[in-house]
Amino acid sequence: MNLRAWAELLRLPALFTVPGDALAGAAATGLRPGRGTFLAIGSSLCLYEAGMALNDWADRDEDAVDRPHRPIPSGRVTPIAAFTAAVAFTAGGLALASRAGRPALATATALAGTVWAYDLGLKRTPAGPVAMAAARGLDLLLGATATATGAGTRTNAIAHPSTAADSRATPTAAKTSPATSRFAETQASRPTSPSATHPTSSVATHPARSKVTLPSTAWTALTARPSTALTTLTARTSATRTAKPGRTSSPHRTGPHRPSPAAAARSALPAAATLAAHTLAVTTVSRHETQGGSTGAPLGALAATLALGHAVAYTSHPPAGWRTAAAAGPPGTNPGPGAGSGPRGISPGPRVTAAVRASTTLALGTAYATTAARPYLHAALNPSPPLTQRAVGGGIRALIPLQAALAARSGALGTALFTAALAPLARRFARKVSVT
């Protein structure tokens, strides 16, 4: 097996642009990346490689004329092997998505269908760039739905302490209350005796009967609904802990406030639309990379890049939960000074101030704009095939700082920095294997 040929066929350096989709989707929901997020990343990587293999298989005749050095036209990879790889990667991607839950599988299925439709038919139609843009947006939504589904599964397994106390206390109270009530009625119906009125004398005269001659009200107070006190104490303790300034809740212990997969997808729609718009511009330029000659496509992509960079850097869009966290506390509790610092009581990472979030987003948005704008400008000034291909490569690599900026805008600073760290790796490997 020729490993370099397969690396060229699958465009391995471009893989570094994939994990940021799921991570940006998770950040947009306000949840920490978890098992579902990593399953979504694995599914995205498989489906991306399926699209790469299928793309070269579908373009093998065209590449034989325009790009004879590609792995299939040069004979280093057979067409049947490329097609088999596409099928295998698709199956692997759907299998991983199924492990993240039904909503994630449904999103991955739509993504796989979009990829196959683009490579087999839509690529050469006006709908081609739109289909590719939809695929990138669906990839981000896959990360959002998988993260929310995985978070809900963990939350159901590990309940909040007050909820667990209530569930344990309720059966006990149900069993105790009838007997306690009957005992109270019996004690109340008995005639009053000096020993009942003065329990101390009864204890001195009849020590063995001291428990029976206690006043009925005292006995009822000791025996009636013992779980109520425990439940109340636990609820008050939980409320006190929640109201402490600067305290964030654990993602494993805030089940009632976690968004559903549908709500997570809605909160991730603005980020998905941003990635889709960028992908639309890059794909429009790529339609001329083999023959060149287009000035309008690079200029349009340049304008789109500057507009998106400005929108991401200067438009604050924290997750929906961050804006409504103050109203998400338990009933009867007052939100503390730090109540609005996390999405519905959940913190996606270290708490960061608005100034830090804004400055990080601005820096990453600037990095995005500079990464893509310069090759676009060169391709517009000289629309030759090499410069057009370089513009496409720059647009693909610019996805990484764009994903990082979207994560930073959502307040997930750690996720943003991790995603941004993938950019140097992508640039380094792109010197050995082309991403186009």
Phi, psi and omega in degrees: 000133178273101185294322180295322178297319178291325176297322177289320180297316184272354179051060188302322179300333180289346179298334181293346178272359186270312184303329181297335177298306181295322180293320176293324176295318177297319179295324181294333179278345182085010181255153175287144174300138181219202182303316179298324179296316182290327173295321178296321178297315178298318178296318180297318179299317180295314181293328177295314179292328174299318178294323179295312180295317181293326180298313180290327177296317181289332183261014187298324180287319179293320179293333179297336180263311187271328184221069184293348180278352180296157188302320183285310179299329180280355178083006181282337175227131181280152179300320181295325178293320179295317180293320178297320177298321179297317179294316181295317179294322178296314179298318178296320179296318179291324179296317178295320179295324179297332178289342180268359178116165183296317178301320179293320179296319179298318179294318179295324178295317177297321179295314179298318178297322178294318180298312181294321179295322179294310185292325186269345183204318188282343186304319185266013178248165177300340180278356183301305179300325179294319179296318179294321177297319178297323179297317180292321177295320177296328179296320177292319179294330175299316177296322180293312183291321179293322179294315180293320180294315179296324179293321179294325179294316180293323183293322179295328182282331182238101187276163175293145183304320181292324177293317179297321179295319178298317183293327178281330185281328186300310179299322181296316180296323181294324181282329186276324189301313181300314182295319179296320180296315180297319180297319180296319179295320179297313179297323181290331183279345180285148178292149180286134180238161178301327180291328178287324179286327181235081184299337181292324178291324179294322180294323180288324183276317183233079182301326184290338183258017184296324181289327184284329186267009173298148177301146183297326180295320178294317179297318179297320180296329181280329189252336187285124175047065178297337181285341182297317180297318179296318180296315181297316180297318180295319180295319179294320179297317179296318180295321179297317179296321181293326185277354181293132180298139175080001182265131179250148183276152177285141181294345180271359189227029179223048185305312185299339185257008181278139181288150174286163177304323179294317178294323178297319179295321179295319180292337180269356183300317179300318178294320178297320179294324178296312178297322180295320180296318178296316181295324177300317180294316181296316181295325178297320177292322184294341180292347181243013187287338181273332183242340179068201175091358182252124175261328183294320182296312177296323178295318177297319178294323178297315179296318179296320180296314180296321179293317180293319178300318178294317181296317181290319186286328188245005178248115180280124180218072177290163179303155183303323181296329179295328183278341185239018184294329184295334181265006187258004182287170179298151180301139177084004180250149177259127180297137179278182181300334181260012186293329182269014186270354182219158183287111177050041179084007183242133178254122180285000181170197178302139180292128181236148179283166180297325181293317179295316179299317182293317182292321178294318178297319179297316180296316180289324176295324176293319177298322177298312184296318181290327180295320185265327189292318185298309178295329176297318181295318178297319180293327178290323179285328179219088186282055177275159180304316180298317180288328176293318176296323178294324177295320178296316178299319177295321178295323178293315180293332180292346177300325185294306177296332177293315177299318179296320179295321178296320178293319178294321178298330178277357178096359180271081186293318179298317177298319180296316181292321178296316179296318180296330180292345178283341183297313178299325178294318179297318180294322181293315181285336179292340176288340181260322181229129182291145178269358181250000000 
